[in-house]
């Protein structure tokens, strides 16, 4: 039986070939591999919730027997990405609490240079000589080949920033979802009207650095300068700079802060803290640095419960819906923005926009005994992070599972972590001194019919759009794929 099952598995994962028609690129910035990837993106919408499909993050490397590969209560994450070689990789597996991704299998679609695509399976694992989640493998490969076979993908470029509201809906998590266990840190010191004061002789020094610490915006009444610390929405949240003959000060203004949803408060709070951290670094070695550092540490302080532990709130609950991007066929789905400007969009711009993304803390204990003690819990986070590879065509922001749980930091990752999505920035010079930049998602994933942390991807695009539109002669268009 073992030999028969092995031959059966080898037959199931044998390469298959299909035709492909190159779609029209409305951006003028994408190559054939990237267009082939976008043709496959609707796969995430077609497969739905993958009901009944379960994957395990455990492996033989965890010191377990092969029986431990039997699917557990863990759900499955379906991910599609464009790897550095140009192959479109579709994988199904489970995120490990140790931050890495454990695939059941990975299929790879590659252009054959003759107008076709070959879909192979460079990696798979078995349980009792059977392909893990074989029925899901067959369904997903058939759907992938059908997407390539049926004709060119429908791609569109629409004027203006992304219209993300129709994509984000209040959603209840299914039981034992991969997104269960996300926790939010409460930072009670952040309030509308927070001020940081400095001696008047520091006015020129602070003003010189302040304007480059974020996206400038029209200053509120009485302020000399201001930067936007919102998340590209209709709310007004600013960090402004004021001065008179005796003193100068920074002031956080967001009159609706206390009425924002919990996620909105964290977005604004993290943006504010990282803007202040950036300004502190710019003023390193000056008298202003010590004043700033003391106040920022106070604002960043985490709330404590009665036992003195960090006060954590559930991001998702079984009874209260949370905003999520639901994947449904028959809709235009925003996958990127195109910026046309006299000055190229830069990594600095991207990192400013990244400030508005939330960090979700997660805890894990190796066994039930250590769960009784918070001191023995391994804390990590699902969070935004920067990824730059030597052969990368542009800088990336990833949403990953990472070992750094601190909210007021910007993490850098190496590539071994679970990646839920990735947005890459690519810029090209054009005639007349103009530049076109595209920020687009070249890795996406889904679990339970939900785009994994899709609200964060939408927020990144919206925040970058909003910040750049404050500059003169900047046009933002949104790039959609029909799913």
SETORZA-227799 format. One line per field, with one value per residue (C-alpha): residue number from 1; z, y, x. Coordinates in nm, 2 decimals. Each point is the difference from the previous one (the first is absolute). Example, Ala and Ser with C-alpha at 12.3 -4.5 7.8 and 13.67 -1.06 7.14 Angstrom:
BEGIN
nr	1	2
z	0.78	-0.07
y	-0.45	0.34
x	1.23	0.14
REM end
This chain:
BEGIN
nr	1	2	3	4	5	6	7	8	9	10	11	12	13	14	15	16	17	18	19	20	21	22	23	24	25	26	27	28	29	30	31	32	33	34	35	36	37	38	39	40	41	42	43	44	45	46	47	48	49	50	51	52	53	54	55	56	57	58	59	60	61	62	63	64	65	66	67	68	69	70	71	72	73	74	75	76	77	78	79	80	81	82	83	84	85	86	87	88	89	90	91	92	93	94	95	96	97	98	99	100	101	102	103	104	105	106	107	108	109	110	111	112	113	114	115	116	117	118	119	120	121	122	123	124	125	126	127	128	129	130	131	132	133	134	135	136	137	138	139	140	141	142	143	144	145	146	147	148	149	150	151	152	153	154	155	156	157	158	159	160	161	162	163	164	165	166	167	168	169	170	171	172	173	174	175	176	177	178	179	180	181	182	183	184	185	186	187	188	189	190	191	192	193	194	195	196	197	198	199	200	201	202	203	204	205	206	207	208	209	210	211	212	213	214	215	216	217	218	219	220	221	222	223	224	225	226	227	228	229	230	231	232	233	234	235	236	237	238	239	240	241	242	243	244	245	246	247	248	249	250	251	252	253	254	255	256	257	258	259	260	261	262	263	264	265	266	267	268	269	270	271	272	273	274	275	276	277	278	279	280	281	282	283	284	285	286	287	288	289	290	291	292	293	294	295	296	297	298	299	300	301	302	303	304	305	306	307	308	309	310	311	312	313	314	315	316	317	318	319	320	321	322	323	324	325	326	327	328	329	330	331	332	333	334	335	336	337	338	339	340	341	342	343	344	345	346	347	348	349	350	351	352	353	354	355	356	357	358	359	360	361	362	363	364	365	366	367	368	369	370	371	372	373	374	375	376	377	378	379	380	381	382	383	384	385	386	387	388	389	390	391	392	393	394	395	396	397	398	399	400	401	402	403	404	405	406	407	408	409	410	411	412	413	414	415	416	417	418	419	420	421	422	423	424	425	426	427	428	429	430	431	432	433	434	435	436	437	438	439	440	441	442	443	444	445	446	447	448	449	450	451	452	453	454	455	456	457	458	459	460	461	462	463	464	465	466	467	468	469	470	471	472	473	474	475	476	477	478	479	480	481	482	483
z	0.00	0.08	-0.35	-0.17	0.21	-0.08	-0.38	0.04	0.17	-0.26	-0.27	0.18	0.02	-0.35	-0.21	-0.21	-0.28	-0.11	-0.23	0.11	-0.17	0.11	0.14	-0.09	0.26	0.09	0.20	-0.26	0.29	0.02	-0.17	-0.12	0.33	0.20	-0.24	0.03	0.38	-0.02	-0.22	0.28	0.28	-0.05	0.11	0.36	-0.07	-0.18	0.27	0.26	0.37	-0.07	0.24	0.17	-0.10	0.29	0.01	0.27	0.08	0.17	-0.19	0.06	0.08	0.32	0.13	-0.08	-0.20	-0.34	0.17	0.13	-0.35	0.03	-0.05	0.34	0.10	-0.19	-0.31	-0.33	-0.16	-0.38	-0.13	-0.35	-0.06	-0.27	0.10	-0.09	-0.29	-0.16	0.08	0.13	0.31	0.15	0.34	0.27	0.36	0.35	0.18	0.29	0.34	-0.04	-0.28	-0.31	-0.26	-0.04	-0.35	-0.08	-0.36	-0.24	-0.37	-0.24	-0.32	-0.25	-0.34	-0.26	-0.26	-0.26	0.12	0.26	0.37	0.17	0.36	0.20	0.37	0.13	0.36	0.17	0.31	0.06	0.28	-0.02	-0.35	-0.11	-0.11	0.28	-0.08	-0.34	-0.09	0.06	-0.21	-0.29	0.02	0.03	-0.28	-0.23	0.09	-0.07	-0.34	-0.08	0.07	-0.24	-0.26	-0.02	-0.13	0.11	0.34	0.03	0.14	0.04	0.11	0.17	0.08	0.37	0.31	0.07	0.09	0.28	0.19	-0.21	0.06	0.38	0.19	0.37	0.03	0.27	0.01	-0.05	0.29	0.03	-0.27	-0.08	0.11	0.34	0.28	-0.13	0.29	0.01	0.24	0.18	0.03	0.23	0.00	-0.36	0.00	-0.21	0.12	0.10	0.01	0.01	0.09	-0.08	0.08	-0.25	-0.11	-0.17	-0.24	-0.31	0.07	0.04	-0.28	-0.24	0.07	0.07	-0.36	-0.12	0.29	-0.18	-0.28	0.04	0.01	0.05	0.36	0.24	0.14	0.20	-0.13	-0.21	-0.16	0.01	-0.11	-0.06	0.24	-0.11	-0.22	-0.32	0.11	0.05	0.37	0.08	0.21	0.00	0.18	-0.01	0.09	0.19	0.13	0.18	0.16	0.31	-0.11	-0.29	0.01	-0.19	0.03	-0.10	-0.13	-0.07	0.14	-0.08	0.14	0.29	-0.23	-0.26	0.00	0.18	-0.33	-0.10	0.33	-0.04	-0.36	0.10	0.32	-0.18	-0.27	0.27	0.19	-0.30	-0.12	0.34	0.00	-0.34	0.11	0.31	-0.22	-0.22	0.31	0.14	0.20	0.06	0.31	-0.16	-0.02	0.38	0.03	-0.29	0.11	0.35	-0.13	-0.28	0.25	0.21	-0.29	-0.11	0.35	-0.01	0.22	0.30	0.15	0.37	0.01	-0.15	-0.34	-0.33	-0.07	-0.32	-0.19	-0.26	-0.35	-0.11	0.21	-0.06	0.04	-0.10	-0.38	-0.10	-0.34	-0.26	-0.37	-0.13	-0.32	-0.24	-0.37	-0.23	0.13	-0.08	0.26	0.06	-0.02	-0.03	-0.06	-0.27	0.09	-0.27	0.14	-0.07	0.29	0.03	0.28	0.24	0.28	0.25	-0.13	0.03	0.36	0.10	-0.14	0.18	0.33	-0.03	0.00	0.32	0.20	0.14	0.29	0.04	0.28	-0.01	0.26	-0.09	0.24	0.22	0.32	-0.11	-0.11	0.37	0.01	-0.23	0.07	-0.19	-0.30	-0.32	-0.14	-0.37	-0.23	-0.34	-0.12	-0.29	-0.08	-0.26	-0.23	-0.23	-0.19	-0.20	-0.33	0.08	-0.27	0.27	0.38	0.15	0.30	0.12	0.25	0.19	0.32	0.17	0.34	0.07	0.17	0.07	-0.15	-0.03	-0.21	-0.37	-0.05	-0.27	-0.11	-0.17	-0.19	0.23	0.17	-0.10	-0.26	-0.03	-0.26	-0.17	-0.17	-0.22	-0.12	-0.35	-0.16	-0.36	-0.15	-0.29	-0.26	0.11	0.35	0.12	0.20	0.03	0.30	0.07	0.34	-0.06	0.19	-0.14	0.29	0.13	0.22	0.12	0.28	0.06	-0.29	0.15	-0.16	0.27	0.17	-0.31	0.19	0.07	-0.37	-0.09	0.27	-0.13	-0.35	0.13	0.24	-0.27	-0.24	0.25	0.10	-0.36	-0.12	0.24	-0.23	-0.32	-0.34	0.14	-0.16	0.16	-0.20	0.14	-0.17	0.02	-0.11	-0.08	0.22
y	0.00	0.24	-0.04	0.04	0.31	0.14	-0.04	0.14	0.31	0.04	-0.01	0.25	0.26	-0.06	0.33	0.12	0.25	0.26	0.29	0.37	0.32	0.31	0.27	0.36	0.19	0.32	0.13	-0.05	-0.11	-0.38	-0.29	-0.33	-0.18	0.27	-0.01	-0.38	0.04	0.25	-0.25	-0.25	0.24	-0.07	-0.36	0.13	0.11	-0.32	-0.25	0.16	-0.10	-0.34	-0.16	-0.31	0.05	-0.01	0.02	-0.06	0.21	-0.29	-0.18	-0.27	0.27	0.08	-0.34	-0.16	-0.32	0.02	-0.06	0.36	0.12	-0.11	0.32	0.16	0.27	0.25	0.15	0.03	0.31	0.01	0.23	0.12	0.19	0.10	-0.13	0.15	-0.24	0.11	-0.31	0.03	-0.21	-0.12	-0.17	-0.14	-0.04	0.13	0.28	-0.12	0.18	0.01	0.25	-0.22	-0.15	-0.37	-0.10	-0.32	0.06	0.28	0.00	0.22	0.15	0.10	0.16	-0.24	0.27	-0.13	0.16	-0.27	-0.07	-0.31	-0.07	-0.23	-0.09	0.06	-0.08	-0.22	-0.21	-0.32	-0.17	-0.38	0.03	0.22	0.36	0.24	0.17	-0.18	0.11	0.36	-0.04	-0.14	0.27	0.29	-0.12	-0.05	0.35	0.15	-0.17	0.11	0.37	-0.02	-0.19	0.21	0.31	0.32	0.14	0.32	0.28	0.36	0.33	0.24	0.37	0.08	-0.19	-0.35	-0.02	-0.25	0.04	-0.25	-0.27	0.04	-0.15	-0.07	-0.37	-0.27	-0.25	-0.36	-0.23	-0.08	0.25	0.07	0.36	-0.09	0.09	0.34	0.24	0.38	0.20	0.29	0.32	0.23	0.29	0.10	0.26	0.29	0.31	-0.17	0.26	-0.01	0.33	0.13	0.32	0.28	-0.02	-0.34	0.14	0.02	-0.34	-0.18	0.17	-0.09	-0.37	-0.02	0.05	-0.32	-0.22	-0.09	0.10	0.38	0.12	0.34	0.11	0.05	0.34	0.14	-0.25	0.08	-0.35	-0.33	-0.36	-0.25	-0.29	-0.14	-0.31	0.17	0.01	0.29	0.04	0.29	-0.10	0.22	0.06	0.38	0.24	0.32	0.28	0.34	0.22	-0.22	-0.36	-0.23	-0.33	-0.29	-0.09	-0.30	0.09	-0.25	0.11	-0.32	-0.23	-0.13	-0.08	-0.19	-0.38	-0.18	-0.08	0.36	0.12	-0.24	0.12	0.36	-0.07	-0.21	0.27	0.27	-0.20	-0.09	0.36	0.11	-0.27	0.11	0.36	-0.11	-0.17	0.31	0.21	-0.25	0.17	0.32	0.13	-0.08	-0.38	-0.06	0.19	-0.19	-0.34	0.04	0.10	-0.26	-0.28	0.13	0.00	-0.35	-0.15	-0.30	-0.01	-0.25	-0.21	-0.06	-0.27	0.25	-0.18	0.16	0.07	-0.18	0.00	-0.25	0.14	-0.26	-0.16	-0.27	0.24	0.34	0.05	0.17	0.16	-0.24	-0.03	-0.28	-0.17	-0.05	-0.07	0.26	0.32	0.24	-0.05	0.27	-0.14	0.32	0.37	0.18	0.34	0.25	0.28	0.23	-0.16	-0.38	-0.17	-0.13	-0.26	0.29	0.07	-0.37	-0.02	0.30	-0.17	-0.32	0.18	-0.01	-0.39	-0.18	-0.25	-0.31	-0.16	-0.38	-0.23	-0.37	-0.25	-0.33	-0.20	0.05	0.04	0.32	0.15	0.07	0.25	0.30	0.02	-0.33	0.10	0.07	0.33	0.08	0.21	0.00	0.33	0.21	-0.02	0.12	-0.25	0.08	-0.27	0.05	-0.11	0.17	0.25	0.22	0.03	-0.19	0.03	-0.34	-0.10	-0.29	-0.20	0.13	-0.03	0.38	0.08	0.37	0.24	0.31	-0.17	-0.06	-0.36	-0.13	-0.36	-0.25	-0.22	-0.30	0.13	-0.08	0.26	0.08	0.27	0.20	0.34	0.10	0.35	0.03	0.34	0.09	0.33	0.14	0.27	0.36	-0.06	-0.19	-0.32	-0.28	-0.22	-0.31	-0.14	-0.34	-0.32	-0.29	-0.23	-0.06	-0.27	-0.11	-0.21	-0.06	0.22	0.30	0.18	-0.05	0.34	0.16	0.31	0.07	-0.02	0.23	0.24	0.01	0.10	0.25	0.17	0.02	0.15	0.25	0.11	0.04	0.19	0.28	0.07	0.21	-0.16	-0.35	-0.23	-0.33	-0.27	-0.34	-0.33	-0.26	-0.36	-0.15	-0.30
x	0.00	0.28	0.16	-0.34	-0.08	0.34	-0.06	-0.34	0.13	0.27	-0.26	-0.22	0.28	0.14	0.04	-0.29	0.00	-0.25	-0.03	0.01	-0.09	0.19	-0.24	0.04	0.20	-0.18	0.30	0.27	0.23	-0.05	0.18	-0.14	0.07	-0.18	-0.29	-0.01	-0.01	-0.29	-0.19	0.02	-0.11	-0.38	0.09	-0.03	-0.36	-0.10	0.11	-0.22	0.04	0.16	-0.26	0.13	0.36	0.25	0.38	0.25	0.30	0.17	0.27	0.26	0.24	-0.20	0.11	-0.34	-0.08	-0.16	-0.33	0.02	-0.05	-0.36	-0.21	-0.09	-0.24	0.22	-0.16	0.18	0.15	0.00	0.27	0.10	0.32	0.24	0.34	0.34	0.05	-0.33	-0.20	-0.35	-0.02	-0.33	0.04	-0.23	0.11	-0.01	0.18	0.20	-0.01	0.38	-0.06	0.08	-0.23	-0.03	-0.14	-0.19	0.10	0.11	-0.09	0.20	-0.13	0.28	-0.01	0.14	0.10	-0.25	-0.32	-0.08	0.04	0.12	-0.13	0.23	0.02	0.35	-0.09	-0.26	-0.03	-0.20	-0.19	0.00	0.13	-0.28	0.03	-0.10	-0.33	-0.01	-0.36	0.08	0.32	-0.20	-0.27	0.24	0.23	-0.31	-0.12	0.34	0.03	-0.35	0.09	0.29	-0.19	-0.32	0.16	0.17	-0.06	-0.20	0.23	-0.11	0.15	-0.24	0.07	0.04	0.10	-0.15	-0.37	0.05	-0.32	-0.20	0.26	0.01	-0.30	-0.07	0.07	-0.03	0.29	-0.08	0.09	0.37	0.09	0.37	-0.07	-0.12	0.23	0.10	0.03	0.01	0.22	-0.17	0.21	-0.21	0.24	-0.08	-0.27	-0.12	0.19	0.33	0.28	0.37	0.17	0.35	0.20	-0.05	0.36	-0.07	-0.27	0.22	0.16	-0.33	-0.17	0.28	-0.04	-0.37	-0.13	0.19	-0.12	-0.32	-0.25	-0.05	-0.36	-0.18	0.07	-0.29	-0.07	0.29	0.25	0.31	0.03	-0.18	0.04	-0.28	-0.02	-0.33	-0.04	-0.12	-0.36	-0.25	0.11	0.24	0.30	0.31	0.32	0.05	0.29	-0.08	0.22	-0.01	0.27	0.03	-0.04	-0.06	-0.20	-0.13	-0.37	-0.20	-0.35	-0.27	-0.33	-0.17	0.27	-0.21	-0.28	0.21	-0.03	0.27	0.19	-0.03	0.15	0.29	0.07	0.01	0.19	0.27	0.03	0.04	0.26	0.21	-0.01	0.13	0.27	0.12	0.02	0.19	0.26	0.03	0.07	0.26	0.27	-0.20	-0.18	-0.33	0.08	-0.02	-0.32	-0.16	0.12	-0.15	-0.34	-0.01	0.08	-0.29	-0.24	0.11	-0.05	-0.23	-0.31	0.01	-0.27	-0.07	0.28	0.25	0.02	-0.04	-0.37	-0.09	-0.33	-0.12	0.01	-0.25	-0.27	-0.26	-0.29	0.12	0.08	0.32	0.08	0.14	0.04	-0.23	0.10	-0.29	0.00	-0.15	0.16	0.28	0.28	0.26	0.35	0.21	0.03	0.19	0.16	0.10	0.21	0.29	0.19	0.02	-0.18	0.27	0.05	-0.03	-0.35	-0.09	0.13	-0.21	-0.31	0.10	-0.04	-0.38	-0.01	-0.09	0.21	-0.19	0.18	-0.02	0.10	0.09	0.11	0.17	-0.23	-0.30	0.20	0.18	-0.34	-0.06	0.28	0.02	0.37	0.05	-0.20	0.19	-0.13	0.01	-0.21	-0.17	0.12	0.14	0.37	0.24	0.17	0.28	0.18	0.33	-0.17	-0.34	-0.12	-0.14	-0.06	-0.28	-0.24	-0.11	-0.26	0.17	0.01	0.31	0.17	0.00	-0.34	0.08	-0.25	0.22	0.27	0.05	0.12	0.23	-0.04	0.23	-0.25	-0.05	-0.32	-0.36	-0.10	-0.37	0.05	0.27	-0.02	0.29	0.10	0.15	0.08	0.08	0.12	-0.20	0.05	-0.01	0.13	-0.30	0.00	-0.26	0.00	-0.21	-0.07	-0.16	-0.07	0.21	-0.08	-0.36	-0.16	-0.33	-0.15	-0.37	-0.10	0.18	0.29	0.27	0.04	-0.14	-0.11	0.37	0.08	-0.29	0.11	0.35	-0.12	-0.24	0.25	0.27	-0.25	-0.13	0.35	0.13	-0.31	0.10	0.29	-0.03	-0.04	-0.05	-0.26	-0.11	-0.18	-0.12	0.08	-0.28	-0.03	-0.34	-0.06
REM end
